[in-house]
C-alpha cells in the first residue's frame, strides 16, 4: 500500500478535552465531516469493521477522505470474528495479522490511535476465549502499533476479560496498552449492577491509564436482536459524576458514541458543560 500520510491536524494539549463524532452517525466520510464541521466537533472516531483484506481495501476511499479532512481521526477496530483472545491459536494469530494489516493502513493515513477489544463477538461463547492468548496477542498488537507511533487502547465491555476494573487493569499492565473507558459499559457492568462497586470506583481504579472515553448514558442489551443498544442521557446529571471522574484522569478524547443527531448534540452539550 502507498504511504500517503494525508491526515492533517494540529496536536492539542493533552489537558484540553476534545469532543469527537462517532461513525455511528454515518459511515460516509462526507456526512461525518460536514456534521463535525457544522457542530464544532474536534475530531471523528471511525469504526473499522472490515474483517478481511478485501473489505479493508473497499473501505480505503472512505478512510482516505476522512484522513484528508483536517480533523483528528481515531480508529475504532470493532470486529466480531477477528479475535486476539480466541482459544484456537491459528485463529488468534490470524486475527493478530489482520489487526497488523489495519495498523499498516492507519499508519499510512497518518493515524495515531486505535481502539481494540477482547471477546467482543463472543458474548455467548466465552468458553472459546483464552486469557493467555489475550495477553500474548494483545501485547504483540500493541508493540506493533507502538513501533509505528500509534497508541493502542483497550476498551472495556460488559462481559469477558474487561468487565471488572481488576481484570481490565491486569490486561492493561500485562500488555502495555492504554485504556478507552466506555462509561455506558461501566454503568451496565455486572459488578456495578450488583452493587459490588460503584461506577465511579470502576473509573477511579483505571484512571491512570485512561486516554479516551466513549460517552453516552448506559448500554442496554436488546434480547430480541441480541445486540447492545446505547441509551442517551436525558439530562446532564445522568453522566455528570462519571464525566467528573474522567476529568481527573489523563482522558482528553471524549467520543459521543451515539447515532441520532439530536441525541449526539444533546449529549455533547452536557459533556461540554461538565468538562469545559
C-alpha positions in Angstrom: 0.0 0.0 0.0 1.3 3.5 -0.8 2.3 5.6 2.2 0.1 8.7 1.7 0.3 10.3 5.2 -2.6 12.7 4.4 -4.2 13.2 7.8 -3.6 16.8 8.8 -4.4 18.1 12.3 -2.6 20.1 14.9 -2.0 18.1 18.1 -4.0 19.6 21.0 -2.9 19.8 24.6 -3.4 16.6 26.4 -5.3 18.6 29.1 -7.9 20.1 26.8 -11.0 17.9 26.3 -11.6 17.1 22.7 -15.1 16.1 21.6 -15.5 13.6 18.8 -18.2 12.5 16.5 -18.8 8.7 16.1 -19.3 7.0 12.8 -22.5 5.6 14.4 -23.9 8.8 12.9 -22.9 7.8 9.4 -20.4 5.5 7.7 -20.0 8.1 4.9 -17.0 10.3 5.2 -18.7 13.4 3.8 -21.6 13.1 6.2 -19.2 12.9 9.1 -17.0 15.7 8.0 -20.0 18.0 7.3 -21.7 17.3 10.7 -18.5 17.6 12.6 -17.7 20.9 10.9 -21.2 22.4 11.4 -21.4 21.5 15.1 -17.8 22.3 16.1 -16.5 18.8 16.9 -12.8 18.4 17.4 -12.4 15.1 15.7 -14.0 11.9 14.3 -13.7 8.4 15.5 -14.2 6.0 12.6 -15.3 2.4 13.2 -13.4 -0.1 11.1 -15.5 -3.3 10.7 -13.6 -4.7 7.7 -12.6 -8.2 8.8 -10.8 -9.2 5.6 -8.1 -7.7 3.5 -10.6 -7.1 0.6 -13.1 -5.5 2.9 -10.4 -3.2 4.2 -9.4 -2.2 0.6 -13.0 -1.5 -0.1 -13.1 0.9 2.8 -10.0 2.8 1.8 -11.7 5.7 -0.2 -13.8 6.5 2.8 -10.9 6.4 5.2 -8.7 8.5 2.9 -11.4 11.2 2.7 -11.6 11.3 6.5 -7.8 11.4 6.9 -7.6 14.4 4.4 -10.4 16.3 6.2 -8.2 18.2 8.7 -9.9 16.6 11.6 -8.1 14.4 14.0 -9.3 10.8 13.2 -9.1 7.9 15.6 -9.8 4.4 14.6 -12.2 2.0 16.4 -11.4 -1.6 15.4 -14.8 -3.3 16.0 -14.6 -6.9 15.0 -16.9 -9.8 15.7 -14.8 -12.7 14.3 -11.3 -11.2 14.4 -10.4 -12.2 18.0 -7.0 -12.0 19.7 -8.2 -14.0 22.7 -9.5 -16.9 20.8 -8.6 -20.3 22.3 -7.6 -21.6 18.9 -4.0 -20.5 18.3 -4.4 -20.3 14.5 -7.5 -18.1 14.8 -5.8 -15.8 17.3 -2.6 -15.5 15.1 -4.7 -14.8 12.0 -6.6 -12.2 14.0 -3.3 -10.6 15.0 -2.2 -10.5 11.4 -5.4 -8.7 10.4 -5.0 -6.1 13.1 -1.4 -5.5 12.0 -2.7 -5.0 8.4 -5.2 -2.4 9.8 -2.4 -0.7 11.7 -0.3 -0.5 8.5 -3.3 1.2 6.7 -3.9 3.6 9.7 -0.2 4.4 9.8 -0.2 5.2 6.1 -3.1 7.6 6.7 -1.3 9.4 9.5 -3.4 8.0 12.3 -2.0 7.9 15.8 -4.7 6.0 17.8 -6.5 2.7 17.6 -9.1 1.1 19.9 -9.3 -2.6 20.2 -11.5 -5.1 22.1 -11.3 -8.6 23.5 -14.2 -11.1 23.4 -16.4 -8.6 21.5 -18.1 -11.2 19.3 -18.2 -13.9 21.9 -20.8 -12.8 24.5 -22.4 -16.3 24.3 -19.2 -18.2 23.5 -16.8 -17.1 26.2 -15.7 -20.8 26.5 -13.9 -20.1 23.2 -11.7 -17.4 24.8 -8.3 -18.0 26.4 -6.8 -15.4 28.8 -3.2 -16.3 27.9 -3.9 -15.7 24.3 -5.5 -12.4 25.1 -2.3 -11.2 26.9 0.1 -12.6 24.3 -1.5 -11.3 21.2 -2.8 -8.0 22.6 0.8 -7.3 23.7 2.1 -8.1 20.2 -0.5 -5.8 18.6 0.3 -3.0 21.0 4.0 -3.4 20.3 3.5 -3.4 16.6 1.4 -0.2 16.8 3.9 1.5 19.1 6.7 0.8 16.6 4.7 2.9 14.1 4.0 5.7 16.7 0.4 4.5 17.1 -1.2 4.3 20.6 -3.3 1.2 21.2 -6.2 1.5 23.7 -8.2 -1.4 25.0 -11.9 -0.7 25.5 -13.9 -2.2 28.4 -17.0 -4.2 27.5 -19.7 -5.7 29.7 -18.5 -9.4 29.5 -15.4 -11.3 29.1 -12.0 -10.1 30.3 -12.6 -6.4 30.6 -15.9 -6.1 32.6 -14.3 -5.5 36.0 -11.7 -3.0 36.9 -9.3 -5.6 38.2 -9.4 -7.8 35.1 -9.2 -4.7 32.9 -6.2 -3.4 34.8 -4.4 -6.7 34.6 -4.6 -6.7 30.8 -3.5 -3.2 30.6 -0.5 -3.7 32.8 0.5 -7.0 31.2 0.2 -5.9 27.6 1.3 -2.2 27.6 -2.0 -0.9 26.1 -3.7 2.2 27.4 -7.5 2.4 28.2 -10.5 3.7 26.4 -13.2 3.9 29.1 -16.8 3.3 27.9 -18.9 4.9 30.5 -22.1 3.2 29.3 -20.4 -0.2 29.6 -19.2 0.7 33.1 -22.8 1.5 34.1 -24.0 -1.9 32.8 -21.1 -4.0 34.0 -22.2 -6.8 36.3 -20.1 -5.6 39.2 -21.7 -2.2 39.1 -25.2 -3.6 38.6 -25.0 -5.9 41.5 -23.5 -3.2 43.8 -20.1 -4.8 44.2 -18.5 -1.4 43.3 -19.8 1.9 42.1 -19.4 3.2 38.6 -17.1 6.0 40.0 -14.9 3.4 41.7 -14.6 1.5 38.5 -13.4 4.6 36.7 -11.1 5.7 39.5 -9.3 2.3 39.6 -8.5 2.5 35.9 -8.0 6.3 35.8 -4.1 6.4 35.4 -4.4 4.5 32.1 -7.4 6.3 30.5 -6.6 8.3 27.4 -10.0 8.4 25.8 -13.7 7.7 26.6 -16.9 6.7 24.9 -19.7 8.9 26.2 -23.5 8.2 26.4 -25.6 7.1 29.4 -25.8 3.3 29.5 -25.8 0.3 27.3 -28.9 -1.9 27.4 -29.0 -5.4 25.9 -31.7 -5.9 23.3 -32.8 -9.5 23.8 -34.7 -9.7 20.6 -31.9 -8.6 18.3 -29.1 -9.8 20.6 -27.2 -6.5 20.5 -26.2 -3.8 22.9 -28.1 -0.5 22.5 -26.6 2.8 23.5 -29.0 4.9 25.5 -28.6 8.7 25.5 -28.7 10.7 28.7 -31.9 12.7 29.4 -30.1 15.3 31.5 -26.6 16.3 32.5 -26.9 14.6 35.8 -27.2 11.2 34.2 -23.5 11.3 33.3 -22.1 14.2 35.5 -20.3 12.1 38.2 -18.7 9.8 35.6 -17.5 12.7 33.5 -16.1 14.4 36.5 -14.2 11.3 37.4 -12.8 11.1 33.9 -11.8 14.7 34.2 -9.5 13.7 37.0 -7.7 11.2 34.7 -5.5 11.7 31.6 -8.5 11.4 29.3 -8.6 14.1 26.6 -10.8 12.5 23.9 -14.5 12.2 24.5 -16.3 10.3 21.8 -20.1 10.9 21.8 -21.0 7.3 20.9 -24.5 7.8 19.6 -26.0 7.8 16.1 -29.2 10.0 16.3 -28.3 13.7 15.6 -30.4 15.2 18.3 -29.0 12.7 20.9 -25.5 13.4 19.7 -25.9 17.2 20.1 -27.7 17.0 23.4 -25.1 14.6 24.9 -22.2 16.6 23.6 -23.7 19.8 25.2 -24.0 18.0 28.5 -20.4 16.7 28.3 -19.0 20.2 27.3 -20.9 21.8 30.2 -19.3 19.4 32.7 -15.8 19.2 31.3 -15.1 22.7 30.0 
